[in-house]
Amino acid sequence: MKTILLKTLADTLAFGRLLGQAAQPGDIICLDGDLGAGKTTLTQAIALGLEVPADEYVTSPSFAILHEYQGRIPLYHMDFYRLTDAADIQDLGLDEYLFLSGLAVLEWCERAGGLVPATRLKITMTTLPDESRMLICDPGVGSWKERWQNWPWTT
């Protein structure tokens, strides 16, 4: 695990862009944290790294639950805040997106329970009193763990 401090919005955008550039088909990034912690902002930056066109504005899928964007690889942005548990996710067929050839970014992923494979990158975001963000990053097992060993981000 690695703790990363993002002091400014520019730091968040740079970090997210690196994540998007490093993403490979079939990857999963789980974003957890309180409301307003910056999960959607980080996803917007990930989209930049995936080369999602600028005219495709990445928004929170809180009510739609899923937004899909085309970039270097597809971005499947899901928000499970309004869902109760893994059964809701399966009933909606959203678990299928975890095994496609794009990048699945999941907000409130703890609600997916055991549906999320251990090969994911999990980032828990906390807003600090000075409005900076502290990230606890757990690369799980598999390719994210391998990539994380040489991760370029330092704070």
N, C-alpha and C positions, 0 to 999 in steps of 0.2 A: 504494500500500500504506500501511497505517496500523498503528502499534504502539499497543496499548492495555494498560494495567496494571490488573488487577482485584485490589485489595488484600484484599478480604474476600469472604465468601460473599454478603453483601448486594449488593456490586458485581456479582458474577456474575449474581445473580438479576435485578438491574435491567437489566443489559446484555442478557441473554437475553430478558427481557420486551420490550424495545425491538425486538429482532430479530423476535420473534413478531408484534408489532403492525405492523411494517413489511412483513412477508411478504405476497407476492401469489401468486395461483394460478399454479402451474408453476415456482415458485422452487426453487432447490437451495442448501443450505448444506452445505459439506464441513467436517468437523471432524477434524483430525489432531492427534496428540500421543501421548506415551507413555501407558502404562497408568496410570490414576490422575490424569491431567492435568485432568480435570473435564469431559470431553466429554458424558457423560450428565447431569451436573448442569446444564450449559448447556442441553442439550436440554429438561430439565424446565422451565427458566425460559422457553425459547422456547414451550413448550406453554402456559404461563400467558398469554403474550402473544397466543397464538392462541385463547384462551378455551376450552381443553380443560377439561371439567368436573373439579372437584377430586377427585371419586370415581374418576376414571380415572388412577391413579397411573402415571406414566411411568417405566418401568424399562429397564435395559440389554437390548437384544436380542442380546446376545453369543451365546446358544445358539439362539434362535428365528430370528435374523438379521433379521427384520422385525416391527415392531409398528406397528399403525395406530391412530390416535386421531382422534376427531371433534371439531372445534372450529369456529371461524369458517370455516376451510378445513381439509381433512383434513391430518393430520400423518403422514407415512410415515417412521418412524424405523428406519434400517437400520444394521447393524454388520457390516462385512466382515472383521472380525478373523480369523475362522475360515476365510475363503475365500482362495484362492491368487491368483487373477487375474481379469481381465475375463471369461474363458471360463466360470468358475464362476458369475459373476453372471448371465451370459446364459443358462446352462443352467437356472438356477433361475427365470428370467423376471423377475428383479428390475430389470433395465434398463428395463422398461416403466413402472415407478413414477417414473422420471425425467421422464416426459412426460405425467403426469396433472395434474389441476387442483388439486392440493394443494401442500404444502411437503414436499419430500424433504430430510431431514437424514441425512447419511451419515457414519458414523464409520469411520475407516480407509479413506477414499475413494481413497487412492493405489492401492489394489488394484483399483479399477475402471478404471484406465488411461484410455484414450481414450473410454470410454463417457460420461464426465461432460462435459457441454457447457461451453464457455468462459464461458457466461452465469452461472455459479455464483458464490457467495460462498465463498471458502476461508478458514478460520480455523485457524491452527496454534497450538496451546496448549502452553505450557511452564510447568512448576511451578518457581518460584524457591525458593532456600533458606529464605526466610521464609514459605513456603507461599502466597504470592500467585501470581497467574497472569499471564503475559505472553502476549498474543495478537498474532500477526502476521496482519493481515486483508488479503486480496487480493480485491477485488470483481470481478475478471475484466472482462468486457465486457458491454454491455447494461444492463438496468434496475438491477441491483445497483450498477454503476459510477455510474450517474446518481444513485441514492438516496444512495450513500456520500459524494458531494460535499457534501451538506448534513446529514451524519449528526450527531445531537445529542450523542453521547457524547463527553465530554472527561474526561481524567484529570489 
